[in-house]
Amino acid sequence: MLKSNSFALFFMLRKRLIILSVFLITSTFFWQCISPPDYLGGDLLPSQDLLHVKTDTSFQLTAYTYNYDSINTTYFSTAILGETYNPVFGRTKAQFLTQLYLASTGYSFGTNPSIDSAFLYISLTDKLGNEPISVGVYELADSLEYDVAYNGIGNIDKFISDIKIGGILTPYNGDEDLLKIPIDQGWIQQKFFEASQNDTAIFSDQSNFLKHFYGIYVKTEDSFPSFAKGMYMFNLNNASSKLSVYYKNDDQEDGSDDTNITFSLSFNDYLARFNHFQHDHSAADPALAISFSPDENTQDSVFYIKGLGSSRGKIVLNDIQQWVDQMPIGINRAELRLELEEHQNMPADSLLRSIVLYTEKDSVRTYLIDLLLDQGIFDGNYKKSKKYYSFNITNYLQTLLNNPDEEAAFYIEPASAYVNPYGAVIRSWNHSQRMKLIITYTKL
């Protein structure tokens, strides 16, 4: 019996040793297969240093919604025209003001010019929605100046006249790549044909021409019904964008009487022009409307950002002093994740696709150093599958730790905010599924 029990005990111990060996081998294998921490340069650290790398997700942040005092939309690359309405952000209207360029100086319309037709053409590049818009073109009442930074949400009454010089008969919904707006023939006759006969200096150079004709104001004429959107983006620098006058005169050679002569005014980057936006946040649904932050004592569960000077966010890094007190610390990676608050009243085609971060001091903005170093590393794009925006702010956070006197706060707005009509509602630190700052660091 004793011998039998000894053999049983031997085999039981042998079995347990085999199981333990398999466990240790398997654990070692899986440990070796685990990637080093996911931060920039993490794969360059010696394996023994990985023990000193830590990750923190408890960093406290606060976020607020702010409006804009002003936005500089001068020298825009994209002219915006149209309107959007939704119950979260309310109503936004877009229009633009611009000079026109006299391509040929010393121009003469010849003897007894007779207008056939005139059109303003502008080339479509993109659109948000397809609500048809009615467009009116007006002569400017005052001159624009090239070296002035115009406020795109400021008062433009001084430039607006009641002289309507053109408009479309059929509402435009973006189906055509070229918006074609008829210009009043009587206005052309008086403004160009008759005026140039009385004063030949009008077309002598661009300066004299702009004294005679300040430019145009292009706007939508009617407001949309509830929840509609039709915002259209145009490239004025496209060769197809121009104001063209088609006419005949008595100087045409025999046989050419049926052929129109074309006089065109174009657009270019050397002209003064700016987009203008009007935001009516009071038109939103009171239960869903933006809650602007009058101060930084109250944090809502969400904050709001929308382009064209509608609203922006401000994020304050509350815990920065606690980290400064622990210096020296090396930030291996700092990832800011902003969770999207989904709204059934914010359709997918209105969702903001990319965001930028910047600091502001004495009205001067500076983009975060991570964006300036490398747009690809900074990111800022919406992750559709994960429903959040992600930013790499590693260098910015390290800079704050090294310079504790700097304000630990930055603003957030849409990329290309002044030609970007999209928006988003984002969860703050006060939300149950709040935004987070994921810090991977080494205590030095």
ChimeraX attribute file (.defattr): number of C-alpha atoms within 10 A of each C-alpha:
attribute: neighborCount
match mode: 1-to-1
recipient: residues
	/A:1	5
	/A:2	7
	/A:3	8
	/A:4	9
	/A:5	10
	/A:6	11
	/A:7	11
	/A:8	12
	/A:9	12
	/A:10	11
	/A:11	12
	/A:12	11
	/A:13	11
	/A:14	12
	/A:15	11
	/A:16	11
	/A:17	12
	/A:18	10
	/A:19	10
	/A:20	12
	/A:21	11
	/A:22	12
	/A:23	12
	/A:24	11
	/A:25	11
	/A:26	12
	/A:27	12
	/A:28	11
	/A:29	11
	/A:30	10
	/A:31	10
	/A:32	10
	/A:33	9
	/A:34	8
	/A:35	9
	/A:36	15
	/A:37	17
	/A:38	11
	/A:39	17
	/A:40	15
	/A:41	11
	/A:42	18
	/A:43	13
	/A:44	8
	/A:45	12
	/A:46	9
	/A:47	10
	/A:48	7
	/A:49	10
	/A:50	14
	/A:51	9
	/A:52	10
	/A:53	18
	/A:54	14
	/A:55	14
	/A:56	12
	/A:57	12
	/A:58	11
	/A:59	16
	/A:60	15
	/A:61	19
	/A:62	20
	/A:63	29
	/A:64	25
	/A:65	24
	/A:66	22
	/A:67	16
	/A:68	11
	/A:69	9
	/A:70	12
	/A:71	20
	/A:72	18
	/A:73	25
	/A:74	22
	/A:75	21
	/A:76	18
	/A:77	18
	/A:78	22
	/A:79	28
	/A:80	30
	/A:81	23
	/A:82	31
	/A:83	29
	/A:84	26
	/A:85	23
	/A:86	22
	/A:87	20
	/A:88	25
	/A:89	28
	/A:90	22
	/A:91	24
	/A:92	22
	/A:93	23
	/A:94	26
	/A:95	22
	/A:96	20
	/A:97	25
	/A:98	23
	/A:99	25
	/A:100	23
	/A:101	20
	/A:102	20
	/A:103	14
	/A:104	14
	/A:105	13
	/A:106	12
	/A:107	16
	/A:108	16
	/A:109	19
	/A:110	14
	/A:111	13
	/A:112	13
	/A:113	17
	/A:114	17
	/A:115	18
	/A:116	13
	/A:117	16
	/A:118	22
	/A:119	21
	/A:120	23
	/A:121	19
	/A:122	24
	/A:123	21
	/A:124	23
	/A:125	16
	/A:126	15
	/A:127	18
	/A:128	19
	/A:129	18
	/A:130	16
	/A:131	19
	/A:132	20
	/A:133	25
	/A:134	17
	/A:135	22
	/A:136	20
	/A:137	23
	/A:138	21
	/A:139	21
	/A:140	23
	/A:141	18
	/A:142	15
	/A:143	17
	/A:144	20
	/A:145	13
	/A:146	15
	/A:147	11
	/A:148	12
	/A:149	15
	/A:150	23
	/A:151	18
	/A:152	23
	/A:153	21
	/A:154	14
	/A:155	11
	/A:156	12
	/A:157	9
	/A:158	10
	/A:159	18
	/A:160	15
	/A:161	14
	/A:162	9
	/A:163	12
	/A:164	17
	/A:165	18
	/A:166	21
	/A:167	23
	/A:168	18
	/A:169	11
	/A:170	11
	/A:171	13
	/A:172	20
	/A:173	18
	/A:174	22
	/A:175	10
	/A:176	10
	/A:177	12
	/A:178	16
	/A:179	20
	/A:180	19
	/A:181	21
	/A:182	20
	/A:183	23
	/A:184	16
	/A:185	18
	/A:186	11
	/A:187	15
	/A:188	17
	/A:189	15
	/A:190	11
	/A:191	13
	/A:192	17
	/A:193	20
	/A:194	14
	/A:195	15
	/A:196	18
	/A:197	15
	/A:198	9
	/A:199	10
	/A:200	12
	/A:201	16
	/A:202	22
	/A:203	21
	/A:204	16
	/A:205	15
	/A:206	17
	/A:207	11
	/A:208	12
	/A:209	18
	/A:210	18
	/A:211	12
	/A:212	17
	/A:213	18
	/A:214	20
	/A:215	24
	/A:216	22
	/A:217	25
	/A:218	23
	/A:219	23
	/A:220	20
	/A:221	13
	/A:222	12
	/A:223	15
	/A:224	19
	/A:225	10
	/A:226	14
	/A:227	15
	/A:228	17
	/A:229	24
	/A:230	21
	/A:231	25
	/A:232	26
	/A:233	23
	/A:234	21
	/A:235	19
	/A:236	23
	/A:237	17
	/A:238	15
	/A:239	13
	/A:240	16
	/A:241	22
	/A:242	21
	/A:243	21
	/A:244	18
	/A:245	21
	/A:246	16
	/A:247	17
	/A:248	21
	/A:249	16
	/A:250	12
	/A:251	13
	/A:252	15
	/A:253	8
	/A:254	8
	/A:255	7
	/A:256	11
	/A:257	13
	/A:258	9
	/A:259	11
	/A:260	17
	/A:261	17
	/A:262	14
	/A:263	17
	/A:264	17
	/A:265	16
	/A:266	21
	/A:267	24
	/A:268	17
	/A:269	13
	/A:270	12
	/A:271	19
	/A:272	23
	/A:273	29
	/A:274	25
	/A:275	29
	/A:276	29
	/A:277	23
	/A:278	18
	/A:279	20
	/A:280	13
	/A:281	21
	/A:282	14
	/A:283	17
	/A:284	19
	/A:285	14
	/A:286	13
	/A:287	8
	/A:288	14
	/A:289	17
	/A:290	23
	/A:291	17
	/A:292	17
	/A:293	18
	/A:294	11
	/A:295	10
	/A:296	12
	/A:297	8
	/A:298	12
	/A:299	19
	/A:300	17
	/A:301	18
	/A:302	23
	/A:303	25
	/A:304	29
	/A:305	26
	/A:306	24
	/A:307	20
	/A:308	29
	/A:309	28
	/A:310	28
	/A:311	24
	/A:312	22
	/A:313	23
	/A:314	22
	/A:315	19
	/A:316	17
	/A:317	17
	/A:318	13
	/A:319	13
	/A:320	19
	/A:321	14
	/A:322	11
	/A:323	14
	/A:324	16
	/A:325	11
	/A:326	11
	/A:327	12
	/A:328	13
	/A:329	16
	/A:330	16
	/A:331	23
	/A:332	21
	/A:333	24
	/A:334	24
	/A:335	19
	/A:336	19
	/A:337	19
	/A:338	23
	/A:339	23
	/A:340	23
	/A:341	20
	/A:342	15
	/A:343	12
	/A:344	6
	/A:345	13
	/A:346	19
	/A:347	10
	/A:348	10
	/A:349	11
	/A:350	18
	/A:351	17
	/A:352	22
	/A:353	18
	/A:354	20
	/A:355	21
	/A:356	20
	/A:357	24
	/A:358	17
	/A:359	17
	/A:360	13
	/A:361	8
	/A:362	5
	/A:363	7
	/A:364	8
	/A:365	13
	/A:366	14
	/A:367	15
	/A:368	19
	/A:369	17
	/A:370	20
	/A:371	21
	/A:372	11
	/A:373	11
	/A:374	10
	/A:375	12
	/A:376	11
	/A:377	15
	/A:378	22
	/A:379	18
	/A:380	24
	/A:381	17
	/A:382	20
	/A:383	14
	/A:384	10
	/A:385	6
	/A:386	10
	/A:387	14
	/A:388	19
	/A:389	22
	/A:390	22
	/A:391	22
	/A:392	24
	/A:393	24
	/A:394	24
	/A:395	19
	/A:396	17
	/A:397	23
	/A:398	17
	/A:399	14
	/A:400	18
	/A:401	24
	/A:402	14
	/A:403	12
	/A:404	14
	/A:405	9
	/A:406	10
	/A:407	14
	/A:408	19
	/A:409	18
	/A:410	19
	/A:411	22
	/A:412	21
	/A:413	26
	/A:414	27
	/A:415	18
	/A:416	13
	/A:417	23
	/A:418	24
	/A:419	20
	/A:420	20
	/A:421	26
	/A:422	22
	/A:423	27
	/A:424	24
	/A:425	22
	/A:426	22
	/A:427	25
	/A:428	26
	/A:429	20
	/A:430	17
	/A:431	15
	/A:432	9
	/A:433	14
	/A:434	18
	/A:435	24
	/A:436	21
	/A:437	21
	/A:438	17
	/A:439	22
	/A:440	22
	/A:441	19
	/A:442	18
	/A:443	12
	/A:444	10
